Amino acid sequence: MSNLLNASDILEFAVYIEQKGYQFYIESAKKLGDPKVMELFHALAEEELRHEANFKKLQREVGSFTPPDNYDDQYQGYMKEYLKNFSPTTSEKMQQLVKKVNKVDDAVEMALGFEKDSVVFYTLLKNYISTESQKMVDNIINEELTHVLKLNNFKIEYISESPDVDAL
């Protein structure tokens, strides 16, 4: 089996995802300027920083772990393709996305998409790390799901009242 990916590479991408999540939350909160959005997005941004630190720790721990032989080339090819298409993959793309945020609903919908994509990615990541390390990733998955719930609750409670920034 050829190793298209290794755990360290995937964890490096997980760190990058968390950094981009932080960037999105901070920049969107600043752009919208709404106190309720700022409170929620700053809290979520802080959690993204904690996830980044956890993935960096995990990266040091996994070293050169490679998945067992039963993870075939097709599965690794799927994972590699998923990584290529995972958005946002560059700082420039992130800036473009933040520019599209004109109302609270825009930001919440984008954030929900990022959080759900992260859950899928981290679930796939578990196949590339040791069983001992999977507990940390499970905790992060649960936290990402909590982000989804917080964003959904915010959407239900607040979105209908929020103004369009461009209309101001």
N, C-alpha and C positions, 0 to 999 in steps of 0.2 A: 504494500500500500504506500503510495506517495503521500507525504504530509504536505498538503496545500496550506494548512493553517496549523498553528500551535497555540496552546493556551495563553502564552504571554502576548502574542499578537492580538488575540481576541480581547484580552483584558486591557491592552493598550487602547483598543477601539472603545471599550466600555468607559475608560477614563475620559476619552474624547467626547463621548455622548454626554456624560455628566457635565463636562465643561461647557458644551454647547447649550445644554439645558439651563445651566446657571446663567449664561449669557442671554438667552432668550427671556428668562423670567425678569432679570434686572433691567434689560433694555426695554422690554414691553411695559413694565411697570412705570418706568421713567417716562416713556412716551405717552402713556395714557394719563398719568398723573392723578388717577382716582385713588383716594385713600384706602378704600376697601380692596381694590385690586393690588395696590402696593403692599398691603399687609399680607395678603394671601401669597402673592408672587415672591415676596422677599422671604417668607417662611419656606416656600418650596425651593427657592434658590439655595438657602442654607442647607436644606436636606440634600440637594444635588452635590454640594461641596463635601458633605459627609460621605456620600456614596463614592465620590471620586477618591477620597482618602482610603475607603475600604477596598476599592479595586486596586489601588496602588499597593496596599498591604498584601492583598491576595496575589498580585503580580510577583512580588518578592518571594512569596511562599511557593508558588507553583513551579518556578524555575523552568525546567525543560520538560515538564509533563506533556506527554502526547496521548491522544485518545487510544484506547485499545484497538486491536486489529479489526474488531467487528464494526467499527465506524468506517464505512467504505468510502471510496473516492466520490461516489455520487452524493453522499451526504455532505462531505467536505466541500464539494463543488457548489452545492446548494447554499451552504453557509457563506462561502466566498462571494457568491452572487448577491446574497442578502446584504452582506457588508458593503458591497459596491453601491447598492441601490438605497441603502438606509439614509434617510434624510433627517436633519441637515448634515451633509458630509464636509462642508467647508465653512469657514468664517464668512466668506462672501455670500454663500447661500443663506446663512443665518441672517446677515444684514438685509438681504432682499426680503426674507420672510418678515422681519420686524417692520420693514417699510410698509408691508401690506396690512399691518395691524392699525386699523382706524377706529375700531370700537372694541369694547370689552369682549363682546361675543367672538370677534376674530381671534383675539389672543387666547381665550379659553378653548375654542375649538382646535386651534393649532397645538396648544399645550396638551389637550386630551389625546390628539393624534401621536404626539411625541411620547407621551407616557405609555400609551398602549403599544406602540412600536418597541419601546424599551422592554416591556414585559415579554414580548415575543423574543427579542434578542437575548435577554438574560436567561430565558428558558432554554434557548438553543445553546447558550454558553455553557450551561451545566454539563453538557456532554463532553466538554473539553477540559474539565478540571477534575481534580480528585474528589472522591466521595466526601472526604473530610472538609474540603473547601466549599462544597455545595450548600452547606447550611448558611454561610454568609450570603451567598447569592440568593438563596430562598428568602432570607430576611430582606434583601434589597428588592426582590420581586414583590414581596408583601408591602413594602413601603411605596413602591411605584403604584401598586393597586390602590393604596390609600390615597395617593395623589389623584388618581382617577376619581375616587369617591369625593374627595374634597372639591375638585374642579366641577364635578357633576352637581354637587350640592350648591356650590356657588352659582352655577348656571341657573339652577332652579330658583334660588332665593333672590338673585340680584340682577341677572342679565336683562330682564324685561324693563328695568328702570334706567339702564345706562345709556348715555348719549353717544352719538358718533362724534369722534374727535374732529373730523373734517368739517362737520356742520357747525362747530363753535366759532 
